[in-house]
Amino acid sequence: MRVSAGLMVGGSCVATAATVLNAFLINKQFYPSIVYLSKSNASMAVIYVQGIVLIYLMFQLLKSLFFGDLRAAEAEVICDI
């Protein structure tokens, strides 16, 4: 079973928003919330996944900006590099 890119991006955004909201609801202030986010392993995992998703989106944006519409064979060559 494959996960679509849209589902991964949407799920990552929802998970990140829920994690940050939870941190602010628990601590009520900015600095303790940031410390909580940086010390919690689960929170850091969610933030790392969000970072990977943002890098993927940046790659897709730059690919479409510089190369435009590509055929399947051309896209495969770019991804292999």
PDB file as gemmi writes it, atoms N, CA and C in Angstrom:
CRYST1    1.000    1.000    1.000  90.00  90.00  90.00 P 1                      
ATOM      1  N   MET A   1       0.838  -1.176   0.000  1.00  0.00           N  
ATOM      2  CA  MET A   1       0.000   0.000   0.000  1.00  0.00           C  
ATOM      3  C   MET A   1       0.884   1.240   0.000  1.00  0.00           C  
ATOM      4  N   ARG A   2       0.678   2.098  -0.970  1.00  0.00           N  
ATOM      5  CA  ARG A   2       1.456   3.323  -1.073  1.00  0.00           C  
ATOM      6  C   ARG A   2       0.675   4.496  -0.508  1.00  0.00           C  
ATOM      7  N   VAL A   3       1.382   5.406   0.090  1.00  0.00           N  
ATOM      8  CA  VAL A   3       0.775   6.626   0.626  1.00  0.00           C  
ATOM      9  C   VAL A   3       1.004   7.731  -0.392  1.00  0.00           C  
ATOM     10  N   SER A   4      -0.052   8.435  -0.758  1.00  0.00           N  
ATOM     11  CA  SER A   4       0.099   9.504  -1.743  1.00  0.00           C  
ATOM     12  C   SER A   4       0.818  10.695  -1.117  1.00  0.00           C  
ATOM     13  N   ALA A   5       1.431  11.500  -1.982  1.00  0.00           N  
ATOM     14  CA  ALA A   5       2.179  12.668  -1.505  1.00  0.00           C  
ATOM     15  C   ALA A   5       1.254  13.666  -0.822  1.00  0.00           C  
ATOM     16  N   GLY A   6       0.073  13.855  -1.362  1.00  0.00           N  
ATOM     17  CA  GLY A   6      -0.875  14.792  -0.759  1.00  0.00           C  
ATOM     18  C   GLY A   6      -1.306  14.372   0.632  1.00  0.00           C  
ATOM     19  N   LEU A   7      -1.506  13.074   0.805  1.00  0.00           N  
ATOM     20  CA  LEU A   7      -1.883  12.564   2.124  1.00  0.00           C  
ATOM     21  C   LEU A   7      -0.746  12.742   3.118  1.00  0.00           C  
ATOM     22  N   MET A   8       0.467  12.517   2.669  1.00  0.00           N  
ATOM     23  CA  MET A   8       1.636  12.678   3.551  1.00  0.00           C  
ATOM     24  C   MET A   8       1.816  14.139   3.949  1.00  0.00           C  
ATOM     25  N   VAL A   9       1.670  15.054   2.981  1.00  0.00           N  
ATOM     26  CA  VAL A   9       1.813  16.482   3.277  1.00  0.00           C  
ATOM     27  C   VAL A   9       0.706  16.941   4.226  1.00  0.00           C  
ATOM     28  N   GLY A  10      -0.520  16.557   3.938  1.00  0.00           N  
ATOM     29  CA  GLY A  10      -1.638  16.951   4.792  1.00  0.00           C  
ATOM     30  C   GLY A  10      -1.536  16.372   6.187  1.00  0.00           C  
ATOM     31  N   GLY A  11      -1.189  15.096   6.271  1.00  0.00           N  
ATOM     32  CA  GLY A  11      -1.042  14.450   7.572  1.00  0.00           C  
ATOM     33  C   GLY A  11       0.075  15.057   8.389  1.00  0.00           C  
ATOM     34  N   SER A  12       1.167  15.402   7.712  1.00  0.00           N  
ATOM     35  CA  SER A  12       2.293  16.015   8.409  1.00  0.00           C  
ATOM     36  C   SER A  12       1.917  17.396   8.945  1.00  0.00           C  
ATOM     37  N   CYS A  13       1.206  18.168   8.153  1.00  0.00           N  
ATOM     38  CA  CYS A  13       0.785  19.503   8.607  1.00  0.00           C  
ATOM     39  C   CYS A  13      -0.169  19.412   9.795  1.00  0.00           C  
ATOM     40  N   VAL A  14      -1.104  18.472   9.732  1.00  0.00           N  
ATOM     41  CA  VAL A  14      -2.051  18.288  10.843  1.00  0.00           C  
ATOM     42  C   VAL A  14      -1.320  17.826  12.100  1.00  0.00           C  
ATOM     43  N   ALA A  15      -0.387  16.876  11.944  1.00  0.00           N  
ATOM     44  CA  ALA A  15       0.356  16.375  13.104  1.00  0.00           C  
ATOM     45  C   ALA A  15       1.220  17.468  13.725  1.00  0.00           C  
ATOM     46  N   THR A  16       1.854  18.289  12.886  1.00  0.00           N  
ATOM     47  CA  THR A  16       2.684  19.370  13.405  1.00  0.00           C  
ATOM     48  C   THR A  16       1.830  20.415  14.130  1.00  0.00           C  
ATOM     49  N   ALA A  17       0.701  20.772  13.524  1.00  0.00           N  
ATOM     50  CA  ALA A  17      -0.185  21.742  14.169  1.00  0.00           C  
ATOM     51  C   ALA A  17      -0.705  21.218  15.500  1.00  0.00           C  
ATOM     52  N   ALA A  18      -1.064  19.937  15.540  1.00  0.00           N  
ATOM     53  CA  ALA A  18      -1.568  19.350  16.792  1.00  0.00           C  
ATOM     54  C   ALA A  18      -0.473  19.301  17.848  1.00  0.00           C  
ATOM     55  N   THR A  19       0.755  19.003  17.445  1.00  0.00           N  
ATOM     56  CA  THR A  19       1.869  18.933  18.391  1.00  0.00           C  
ATOM     57  C   THR A  19       2.178  20.303  18.988  1.00  0.00           C  
ATOM     58  N   VAL A  20       2.235  21.320  18.139  1.00  0.00           N  
ATOM     59  CA  VAL A  20       2.530  22.676  18.618  1.00  0.00           C  
ATOM     60  C   VAL A  20       1.382  23.193  19.487  1.00  0.00           C  
ATOM     61  N   LEU A  21       0.157  22.955  19.069  1.00  0.00           N  
ATOM     62  CA  LEU A  21      -1.001  23.383  19.861  1.00  0.00           C  
ATOM     63  C   LEU A  21      -1.009  22.699  21.230  1.00  0.00           C  
ATOM     64  N   ASN A  22      -0.702  21.407  21.245  1.00  0.00           N  
ATOM     65  CA  ASN A  22      -0.635  20.680  22.514  1.00  0.00           C  
ATOM     66  C   ASN A  22       0.431  21.270  23.435  1.00  0.00           C  
ATOM     67  N   ALA A  23       1.585  21.601  22.878  1.00  0.00           N  
ATOM     68  CA  ALA A  23       2.659  22.184  23.694  1.00  0.00           C  
ATOM     69  C   ALA A  23       2.228  23.521  24.292  1.00  0.00           C  
ATOM     70  N   PHE A  24       1.546  24.341  23.502  1.00  0.00           N  
ATOM     71  CA  PHE A  24       1.115  25.639  24.019  1.00  0.00           C  
ATOM     72  C   PHE A  24      -0.049  25.515  25.002  1.00  0.00           C  
ATOM     73  N   LEU A  25      -0.893  24.495  24.831  1.00  0.00           N  
ATOM     74  CA  LEU A  25      -1.975  24.297  25.794  1.00  0.00           C  
ATOM     75  C   LEU A  25      -1.446  23.788  27.136  1.00  0.00           C  
ATOM     76  N   ILE A  26      -0.396  22.987  27.102  1.00  0.00           N  
ATOM     77  CA  ILE A  26       0.181  22.456  28.336  1.00  0.00           C  
ATOM     78  C   ILE A  26       0.935  23.535  29.100  1.00  0.00           C  
ATOM     79  N   ASN A  27       1.734  24.348  28.395  1.00  0.00           N  
ATOM     80  CA  ASN A  27       2.651  25.263  29.070  1.00  0.00           C  
ATOM     81  C   ASN A  27       2.196  26.708  29.150  1.00  0.00           C  
ATOM     82  N   LYS A  28       1.301  27.134  28.299  1.00  0.00           N  
ATOM     83  CA  LYS A  28       0.686  28.467  28.338  1.00  0.00           C  
ATOM     84  C   LYS A  28       1.616  29.631  27.984  1.00  0.00           C  
ATOM     85  N   GLN A  29       2.919  29.402  27.925  1.00  0.00           N  
ATOM     86  CA  GLN A  29       3.858  30.471  27.576  1.00  0.00           C  
ATOM     87  C   GLN A  29       4.773  29.987  26.469  1.00  0.00           C  
ATOM     88  N   PHE A  30       5.399  30.967  25.770  1.00  0.00           N  
ATOM     89  CA  PHE A  30       6.194  30.636  24.593  1.00  0.00           C  
ATOM     90  C   PHE A  30       7.444  29.829  24.932  1.00  0.00           C  
ATOM     91  N   TYR A  31       8.278  30.342  25.808  1.00  0.00           N  
ATOM     92  CA  TYR A  31       9.560  29.696  26.089  1.00  0.00           C  
ATOM     93  C   TYR A  31       9.405  28.278  26.657  1.00  0.00           C  
ATOM     94  N   PRO A  32       8.570  28.063  27.666  1.00  0.00           N  
ATOM     95  CA  PRO A  32       8.392  26.681  28.150  1.00  0.00           C  
ATOM     96  C   PRO A  32       7.827  25.740  27.080  1.00  0.00           C  
ATOM     97  N   SER A  33       7.006  26.279  26.186  1.00  0.00           N  
ATOM     98  CA  SER A  33       6.458  25.457  25.107  1.00  0.00           C  
ATOM     99  C   SER A  33       7.551  25.017  24.143  1.00  0.00           C  
ATOM    100  N   ILE A  34       8.459  25.926  23.809  1.00  0.00           N  
ATOM    101  CA  ILE A  34       9.557  25.591  22.908  1.00  0.00           C  
ATOM    102  C   ILE A  34      10.503  24.586  23.569  1.00  0.00           C  
ATOM    103  N   VAL A  35      10.751  24.750  24.853  1.00  0.00           N  
ATOM    104  CA  VAL A  35      11.595  23.788  25.579  1.00  0.00           C  
ATOM    105  C   VAL A  35      10.915  22.423  25.580  1.00  0.00           C  
ATOM    106  N   TYR A  36       9.618  22.391  25.811  1.00  0.00           N  
ATOM    107  CA  TYR A  36       8.872  21.133  25.790  1.00  0.00           C  
ATOM    108  C   TYR A  36       8.975  20.470  24.421  1.00  0.00           C  
ATOM    109  N   LEU A  37       8.812  21.256  23.365  1.00  0.00           N  
ATOM    110  CA  LEU A  37       8.895  20.700  22.007  1.00  0.00           C  
ATOM    111  C   LEU A  37      10.277  20.142  21.707  1.00  0.00           C  
ATOM    112  N   SER A  38      11.305  20.817  22.179  1.00  0.00           N  
ATOM    113  CA  SER A  38      12.668  20.364  21.874  1.00  0.00           C  
ATOM    114  C   SER A  38      13.115  19.195  22.741  1.00  0.00           C  
ATOM    115  N   LYS A  39      12.494  18.995  23.892  1.00  0.00           N  
ATOM    116  CA  LYS A  39      12.888  17.904  24.786  1.00  0.00           C  
ATOM    117  C   LYS A  39      12.086  16.622  24.557  1.00  0.00           C  
ATOM    118  N   SER A  40      10.916  16.743  23.956  1.00  0.00           N  
ATOM    119  CA  SER A  40      10.062  15.579  23.738  1.00  0.00           C  
ATOM    120  C   SER A  40      10.487  14.852  22.453  1.00  0.00           C  
ATOM    121  N   ASN A  41      10.767  13.552  22.576  1.00  0.00           N  
ATOM    122  CA  ASN A  41      11.190  12.770  21.415  1.00  0.00           C  
ATOM    123  C   ASN A  41      10.081  12.673  20.373  1.00  0.00           C  
ATOM    124  N   ALA A  42       8.851  12.506  20.798  1.00  0.00           N  
ATOM    125  CA  ALA A  42       7.736  12.407  19.858  1.00  0.00           C  
ATOM    126  C   ALA A  42       7.535  13.727  19.111  1.00  0.00           C  
ATOM    127  N   SER A  43       7.646  14.837  19.828  1.00  0.00           N  
ATOM    128  CA  SER A  43       7.503  16.146  19.183  1.00  0.00           C  
ATOM    129  C   SER A  43       8.614  16.383  18.163  1.00  0.00           C  
ATOM    130  N   MET A  44       9.819  15.999  18.523  1.00  0.00           N  
ATOM    131  CA  MET A  44      10.933  16.185  17.588  1.00  0.00           C  
ATOM    132  C   MET A  44      10.763  15.295  16.361  1.00  0.00           C  
ATOM    133  N   ALA A  45      10.229  14.101  16.517  1.00  0.00           N  
ATOM    134  CA  ALA A  45       9.990  13.220  15.371  1.00  0.00           C  
ATOM    135  C   ALA A  45       8.979  13.845  14.417  1.00  0.00           C  
ATOM    136  N   VAL A  46       7.925  14.431  14.966  1.00  0.00           N  
ATOM    137  CA  VAL A  46       6.920  15.087  14.132  1.00  0.00           C  
ATOM    138  C   VAL A  46       7.533  16.283  13.409  1.00  0.00           C  
ATOM    139  N   ILE A  47       8.359  17.042  14.097  1.00  0.00           N  
ATOM    140  CA  ILE A  47       8.995  18.213  13.481  1.00  0.00           C  
ATOM    141  C   ILE A  47       9.991  17.789  12.403  1.00  0.00           C  
ATOM    142  N   TYR A  48      10.713  16.687  12.624  1.00  0.00           N  
ATOM    143  CA  TYR A  48      11.634  16.181  11.605  1.00  0.00           C  
ATOM    144  C   TYR A  48      10.883  15.743  10.355  1.00  0.00           C  
ATOM    145  N   VAL A  49       9.767  15.059  10.540  1.00  0.00           N  
ATOM    146  CA  VAL A  49       8.960  14.642   9.384  1.00  0.00           C  
ATOM    147  C   VAL A  49       8.440  15.863   8.641  1.00  0.00           C  
ATOM    148  N   GLN A  50       8.034  16.885   9.359  1.00  0.00           N  
ATOM    149  CA  GLN A  50       7.568  18.115   8.715  1.00  0.00           C  
ATOM    150  C   GLN A  50       8.702  18.748   7.918  1.00  0.00           C  
ATOM    151  N   GLY A  51       9.918  18.727   8.442  1.00  0.00           N  
ATOM    152  CA  GLY A  51      11.062  19.259   7.714  1.00  0.00           C  
ATOM    153  C   GLY A  51      11.320  18.494   6.427  1.00  0.00           C  
ATOM    154  N   ILE A  52      11.217  17.174   6.488  1.00  0.00           N  
ATOM    155  CA  ILE A  52      11.403  16.354   5.285  1.00  0.00           C  
ATOM    156  C   ILE A  52      10.317  16.655   4.259  1.00  0.00           C  
ATOM    157  N   VAL A  53       9.089  16.828   4.718  1.00  0.00           N  
ATOM    158  CA  VAL A  53       7.990  17.173   3.803  1.00  0.00           C  
ATOM    159  C   VAL A  53       8.237  18.534   3.162  1.00  0.00           C  
ATOM    160  N   LEU A  54       8.722  19.500   3.925  1.00  0.00           N  
ATOM    161  CA  LEU A  54       9.014  20.820   3.360  1.00  0.00           C  
ATOM    162  C   LEU A  54      10.141  20.755   2.336  1.00  0.00           C  
ATOM    163  N   ILE A  55      11.139  19.918   2.568  1.00  0.00           N  
ATOM    164  CA  ILE A  55      12.215  19.743   1.583  1.00  0.00           C  
ATOM    165  C   ILE A  55      11.657  19.101   0.315  1.00  0.00           C  
ATOM    166  N   TYR A  56      10.774  18.123   0.462  1.00  0.00           N  
ATOM    167  CA  TYR A  56      10.137  17.489  -0.694  1.00  0.00           C  
ATOM    168  C   TYR A  56       9.339  18.510  -1.498  1.00  0.00           C  
ATOM    169  N   LEU A  57       8.558  19.342  -0.810  1.00  0.00           N  
ATOM    170  CA  LEU A  57       7.774  20.354  -1.510  1.00  0.00           C  
ATOM    171  C   LEU A  57       8.666  21.371  -2.220  1.00  0.00           C  
ATOM    172  N   MET A  58       9.776  21.742  -1.589  1.00  0.00           N  
ATOM    173  CA  MET A  58      10.726  22.663  -2.220  1.00  0.00           C  
ATOM    174  C   MET A  58      11.327  22.031  -3.473  1.00  0.00           C  
ATOM    175  N   PHE A  59      11.670  20.739  -3.401  1.00  0.00           N  
ATOM    176  CA  PHE A  59      12.204  20.028  -4.564  1.00  0.00           C  
ATOM    177  C   PHE A  59      11.191  20.020  -5.695  1.00  0.00           C  
ATOM    178  N   GLN A  60       9.925  19.741  -5.377  1.00  0.00           N  
ATOM    179  CA  GLN A  60       8.891  19.708  -6.408  1.00  0.00           C  
ATOM    180  C   GLN A  60       8.691  21.087  -7.029  1.00  0.00           C  
ATOM    181  N   LEU A  61       8.728  22.129  -6.219  1.00  0.00           N  
ATOM    182  CA  LEU A  61       8.571  23.490  -6.715  1.00  0.00           C  
ATOM    183  C   LEU A  61       9.720  23.870  -7.640  1.00  0.00           C  
ATOM    184  N   LEU A  62      10.951  23.590  -7.204  1.00  0.00           N  
ATOM    185  CA  LEU A  62      12.107  23.921  -8.031  1.00  0.00           C  
ATOM    186  C   LEU A  62      12.136  23.097  -9.312  1.00  0.00           C  
ATOM    187  N   LYS A  63      11.738  21.842  -9.231  1.00  0.00           N  
ATOM    188  CA  LYS A  63      11.692  20.986 -10.418  1.00  0.00           C  
ATOM    189  C   LYS A  63      10.711  21.536 -11.435  1.00  0.00           C  
ATOM    190  N   SER A  64       9.534  21.926 -10.987  1.00  0.00           N  
ATOM    191  CA  SER A  64       8.549  22.455 -11.925  1.00  0.00           C  
ATOM    192  C   SER A  64       8.933  23.850 -12.417  1.00  0.00           C  
ATOM    193  N   LEU A  65       9.626  24.618 -11.589  1.00  0.00           N  
ATOM    194  CA  LEU A  65      10.045  25.955 -11.982  1.00  0.00           C  
ATOM    195  C   LEU A  65      11.129  25.909 -13.055  1.00  0.00           C  
ATOM    196  N   PHE A  66      12.133  25.049 -12.873  1.00  0.00           N  
ATOM    197  CA  PHE A  66      13.252  25.000 -13.801  1.00  0.00           C  
ATOM    198  C   PHE A  66      13.009  24.100 -15.008  1.00  0.00           C  
ATOM    199  N   PHE A  67      12.247  23.004 -14.841  1.00  0.00           N  
ATOM    200  CA  PHE A  67      12.098  22.037 -15.919  1.00  0.00           C  
ATOM    201  C   PHE A  67      10.710  22.016 -16.539  1.00  0.00           C  
ATOM    202  N   GLY A  68       9.721  22.577 -15.892  1.00  0.00           N  
ATOM    203  CA  GLY A  68       8.365  22.568 -16.436  1.00  0.00           C  
ATOM    204  C   GLY A  68       7.776  21.169 -16.399  1.00  0.00           C  
ATOM    205  N   ASP A  69       6.915  20.878 -17.382  1.00  0.00           N  
ATOM    206  CA  ASP A  69       6.300  19.552 -17.476  1.00  0.00           C  
ATOM    207  C   ASP A  69       7.293  18.573 -18.082  1.00  0.00           C  
ATOM    208  N   LEU A  70       7.495  17.463 -17.411  1.00  0.00           N  
ATOM    209  CA  LEU A  70       8.434  16.449 -17.869  1.00  0.00           C  
ATOM    210  C   LEU A  70       7.697  15.160 -18.207  1.00  0.00           C  
ATOM    211  N   ARG A  71       8.232  14.434 -19.180  1.00  0.00           N  
ATOM    212  CA  ARG A  71       7.714  13.099 -19.465  1.00  0.00           C  
ATOM    213  C   ARG A  71       8.188  12.174 -18.355  1.00  0.00           C  
ATOM    214  N   ALA A  72       7.601  10.994 -18.280  1.00  0.00           N  
ATOM    215  CA  ALA A  72       7.934  10.054 -17.211  1.00  0.00           C  
ATOM    216  C   ALA A  72       9.407   9.658 -17.237  1.00  0.00           C  
ATOM    217  N   ALA A  73       9.950   9.445 -18.420  1.00  0.00           N  
ATOM    218  CA  ALA A  73      11.355   9.042 -18.526  1.00  0.00           C  
ATOM    219  C   ALA A  73      12.291  10.161 -18.055  1.00  0.00           C  
ATOM    220  N   GLU A  74      11.959  11.397 -18.387  1.00  0.00           N  
ATOM    221  CA  GLU A  74      12.779  12.530 -17.967  1.00  0.00           C  
ATOM    222  C   GLU A  74      12.720  12.722 -16.453  1.00  0.00           C  
ATOM    223  N   ALA A  75      11.546  12.581 -15.883  1.00  0.00           N  
ATOM    224  CA  ALA A  75      11.402  12.713 -14.432  1.00  0.00           C  
ATOM    225  C   ALA A  75      12.175  11.613 -13.711  1.00  0.00           C  
ATOM    226  N   GLU A  76      12.183  10.418 -14.273  1.00  0.00           N  
ATOM    227  CA  GLU A  76      12.933   9.314 -13.654  1.00  0.00           C  
ATOM    228  C   GLU A  76      14.435   9.584 -13.662  1.00  0.00           C  
ATOM    229  N   VAL A  77      14.936  10.167 -14.748  1.00  0.00           N  
ATOM    230  CA  VAL A  77      16.360  10.498 -14.829  1.00  0.00           C  
ATOM    231  C   VAL A  77      16.726  11.547 -13.778  1.00  0.00           C  
ATOM    232  N   ILE A  78      15.868  12.542 -13.584  1.00  0.00           N  
ATOM    233  CA  ILE A  78      16.137  13.585 -12.592  1.00  0.00           C  
ATOM    234  C   ILE A  78      16.142  13.001 -11.188  1.00  0.00           C  
ATOM    235  N   CYS A  79      15.195  12.116 -10.904  1.00  0.00           N  
ATOM    236  CA  CYS A  79      15.127  11.518  -9.560  1.00  0.00           C  
ATOM    237  C   CYS A  79      16.279  10.572  -9.295  1.00  0.00           C  
ATOM    238  N   ASP A  80      16.881  10.015 -10.318  1.00  0.00           N  
ATOM    239  CA  ASP A  80      18.016   9.100 -10.145  1.00  0.00           C  
ATOM    240  C   ASP A  80      19.301   9.840  -9.835  1.00  0.00           C  
ATOM    241  N   ILE A  81      19.367  11.099 -10.129  1.00  0.00           N  
ATOM    242  CA  ILE A  81      20.611  11.872  -9.935  1.00  0.00           C  
ATOM    243  C   ILE A  81      20.900  12.060  -8.497  1.00  0.00           C  
TER     244      ILE A  81                                                      
END                                                                             
